[in-house]
Structure formats: structure tokens, C-alpha cells
């Protein structure tokens, strides 16, 4: 494993933690795009609400105008009926009164162009007199809703019934009727004023609506009286299940709401209003698509612009991120190359052990640390026995292989991270042992010697027949008066004594009373 040494006491104000530029760039670009989209959403939502608010105001004004017109129209018919009912109840409607009544009815119809006609029916529902010169033929009107209503109710108020076809000429009319009593208050007949549905149709057409817009007049029970666009089959149908009659009218007599029509399913903004004097509801509606047409156009234009901006930001971001990644790859390659160069500069290429340059740096650092902490610093110097003979016998290739095998044995005995195995030069090796006394150094030296012997590398030039090593050990507590050169010299002296004493052994050099004593081990 390569060993790289660093200064254990870095200078203050060292490099700050590196900013993850790629992640920051991605987050920034994403934030910009999200902000643009968020601003677009807020602007469009505000614009949409503004357009809807304007449409609601317009719809409220339109329904107010419709309600006023409808109420005036019905009230005029009601006033005509009221004056005529008072006259008829006072003078009766026998045959002597018929010509006079017919002329009066005709004049009133001519005065109010919204009226289709005025009709008087007796208690059996038969025609007595009308605003037309000739009485219609037929079975009468006893089957009509308005006639049955007055038969069963004593109210003298005007009654507005569902739209019907006139049996006079087939025209659609909205019947406004009143009960006629005799002097005793008993049911005597019905007086009817028919309001032309075409009158409301012409009134509706005077307002500008989109193609899917709608207006209608209905009773408060949901019965449809008149509608724009006019669809004959829908007249008289019930709208009671619609949201206006189910939810809105019970809580407020006027207002606005976006609703799916129960008639044709189109979503519209409805303005509705119930008349004050009569049980009639008017509504005006513009389709949602028409109300928001300008908004849709603006939304599409703004969306395209923002999309182009986001695309531009995205492309710029992609290029920027690509450049950042390329820079990171280059930087990673440079770091890898730097580590490789440092490894080449500090390690032996053949054995993979630290070289002499790294050994000297490590020795300086550990020497200073040992002096500061008063801890032992050990050193083992070892040499392959009879290595020149090995090279001469087996060649330099085999010699290189032998050096590599010894290096592996050396590394296998260095168990601590702080231990440093070194190729000191040629066939000479060293092991630097921080925090290790002489006994520990000798123990490791013996482990190395046995590990080399256990490899059983054949060496015919050695007395043992196998490759062996000699080792010299020295350990001491460094002081300010000592030097690294002294440590190397004493360990080297111990190695010399081991070789001088027969090789294949470990020797320890100790200092006692100023005299060097030699201890050998050939176990």
C-alpha cells in the first residue's frame, strides 16, 4: 500500500471545503427554471381571476337589466289584468258586455306590443271574449295549468304559468292570469294575458353574447319559460336539478357561478337573479371559453416565451454543466497523475516499498514527534545474505524477483499503519518503528527473518541453501541533542555485528555505561 506523508500541523487558514460546483450549478439552473414557471403561473392566475371578475360584473349587470325588463313586462300585463278584473267583477260579462269588452281587450293589446292577446274564460274554461274578433273553436282551456290553478286557489294575485302554445294561432306565449270571482267570492272564471315569447326572444337578441352563450327565463320551480338560443323542445322542461335552483337560489336571490349546464353540458359563467315581485328567475351566461379567450391567448404567448427562456437556460446550463464535468474529470486526472508522480517519487518501483527519500522525510517527522512526546523510536536495518552470489548464480531477473519476495515478507510483518518499510538501497532494507522500544524492535526483526526463511527461496551460494537476511536493531527516546544520522549509524552498526557474527540472525545494539554491548539471536 502506498504511504503518503503529510504535515501533521497544517498552517492556519488552510483550504476551505471545496464547493460542489456541479451540484450547485444544477440546483441554480433548476431554481431559475422553477422561478420562471412560478412567476408565469402567478401572473396567469392573477390575469385569469381579473378576467373572471370583469366577466362576473358584466354578467351581473346583464341579469339586472334582464330582470328589470322582465319585471316591467309582466307588471304591465298584471296592471292591465287588474283593471279589467275589477271592471268585469263589477259589471259582469254577459252578452250585453261582450262587444265592449272585446274592443277594450283589443285596444289594450295594441297599446302593449309584448301582448299576444287577452282572453276571458268562464268557470268551465270556455272562451267568453278575446282581443281577437272571432272566438276560437275547441273544447276550451279547462285542461290548462293556469285554469286549474285558479280553480283550486282563491288568491287574487297574478299567476305566471308554464309557456304554452296559443290555441288561437299556435304562437308560444307565457300566460299571466288572474282569477275572477262573483260578488260572493266564488270562482267565476279566468282572465288571461298572453305575453309573446318572441318578445323575450327579440329582447335577448339585443344583447351581445358568444356563440355558446345563453339566456333564459324560468319559474322559481325550475320550469323553463324562454331561452336563447331558442330550442322548442326545451320549452317547459325542468331545470330544478341544476345547481342554480338546487344550491344557489336557496342561499342568495342573485349572484354568479361557473356551472356545467344541465341542458347542453357546456361550462358557462352564469349570472342569475330572481324578480322581486314575481316568481321568475332570469339568467345570462357566457361560455367559459369565451370569457377566457383573451386569457388563453395570453397564456399561450407567455407560455411559449417562458418555454423558450427555460430552454435557453437549460441549454446554457447543459453546456455549463458539461464544462464543469470536463473540468472535474481533468482535475481528477491531474490528482491521479499527481498521486502517481508522488508514488513514483517516494516509492521503489520494483518492491513497492518506500524509497530512501520518503524514509528520510518520515524519519524527520517521527524523530520530532518522539522528542516532543518522549516516546521510543525504533529502527531495523536488514541486508540479504550473500546476495551478490545469488545474482551471479541466478541472474539479475531472478535477483529482482528475490528482492520483491523479501519486500513482501517485510511488509507482511509491518502491522501498524505508522510502521514504514523501506528499500534503503540495493539489497539493503529498513523498517522505521515509531513508539517501539528495543524489545519490540527485536521481536519484529525476528518475525521478518523467519518470514524470509519460510519462503524457501533456493540459494546455492548460502550455507543454509536458502535466502536469509541479517538484521540490526536499535531504539531510543530522541532528545534535542540527538540526530537522525545517529539512529541510522547505530542500527547499521547492529546490522554489521549480525553479519560479522555469521549472518541469518538479528542483533540489537544497546548503550550501557557508554559501552556498546551486542546481543544476537539466531533462533
C-alpha positions, 0 to 999 in steps of 0.5 A: 500500500502506498504511504503518503506523508503529510504535515501533521500541523497544517498552517492556519487558514488552510483550504476551505471545503471545496464547493460542489460546483456541479451540484450547485450549478444544477440546483441554480439552473433548476431554481431559475427554471422553477422561478420562471414557471412560478412567476408565469403561473402567478401572473396567469392566475392573477390575469385569469381571476381579473378576467373572471371578475370583469366577466362576473360584473358584466354578467351581473349587470346583464341579469339586472337589466334582464330582470328589470325588463322582465319585471316591467313586462309582466307588471304591465300585463298584471296592471292591465289584468287588474283593471279589467278584473275589477271592471268585469267583477263589477259589471259582469260579462254577459252578452250585453258586455261582450262587444265592449269588452272585446274592443277594450281587450283589443285596444289594450293589446295594441297599446302593449306590443309584448301582448299576444292577446287577452282572453276571458274564460268562464268557470268551465274554461270556455272562451267568453271574449278575446282581443281577437274578433272571432272566438276560437273553436275547441273544447276550451282551456279547462285542461290548462295549468293556469285554469286549474290553478285558479280553480283550486286557489282563491288568491287574487294575485297574478299567476305566471304559468308554464309557456304554452302554445296559443290555441288561437294561432299556435304562437308560444306565449307565457300566460299571466292570469288572474282569477275572477270571482262573483260578488260572493267570492266564488270562482267565476272564471279566468282572465288571461294575458298572453305575453309573446315569447318572441318578445323575450326572444327579440329582447335577448337578441339585443344583447351581445353574447358568444356563440355558446352563450345563453339566456333564459327565463324560468319559474322559481320551480325550475320550469323553463319559460324562454331561452336563447338560443331558442330550442322548442323542445326545451320549452317547459322542461325542468331545470330544478336539478341544476345547481342554480335552483338546487344550491344557489337560489336557496342561499342568495336571490342573485349572484354568479357561478361557473356551472356545467349546464344541465341542458347542453353540458357546456361550462358557462359563467352564469349570472342569475337573479330572481324578480322581486315581485314575481316568481321568475328567475332570469339568467345570462351566461357566457361560455367559459371559453369565451370569457377566457379567450383573451386569457388563453391567448395570453397564456399561450404567448407567455407560455411559449416565451417562458418555454423558450427562456427555460430552454435557453437556460437549460441549454446554457446550463447543459453546456455549463454543466458539461464544462464543469464535468470536463473540468472535474474529470481533468482535475481528477486526472491531474490528482491521479497523475499527481498521486502517481508522480508522488508514488513514483517519487517516494516509492521503489518501483520494483518492491513497492516499498518506500524509497530512501527519500520518503524514509528520510522525510518520515524519519524527520517527522517521527524523530520530532514527534518522539522528542516532543512526546518522549516516546521510543523510536525504533529502527531495523536495518536488514541486508540479504545474505550473500546476495551478490552470489545469488545474482551471479548464480541466478541472474539479475531477473531472478535477483529482482524477483528475490528482492520483491519476495523479501519486500513482501515478507517485510511488509507482511510483518509491518502491522501498524499503519505508522510502521514504514518499510523501506528499500534503503538501497540495493539489497539493503532494507529498513523498517522505521518503528515509531513508539517501539522500544528495543524489545519490540524492535527485536521481536519484529526483526525476528518475525521478518527473518523467519518470514524470509526463511519460510519462503524457501527461496533456493540459494546455492551460494548460502550455507543454509541453501536458502535466502536469509537476511541479517538484521540490526536493531536499535531504539531510543527516546530522541532528545534535542541533542540527538540526530537522525544520522545517529539512529541510522549509524547505530542500527547499521552498526547492529546490522554489521555485528549480525553479519560479522557474527555469521549472518541469518540472525538479528542483533540489537545494539544497546548503550550501557555505561557508554559501552556498546554491548551486542546481543544476537539471536539466531533462533 
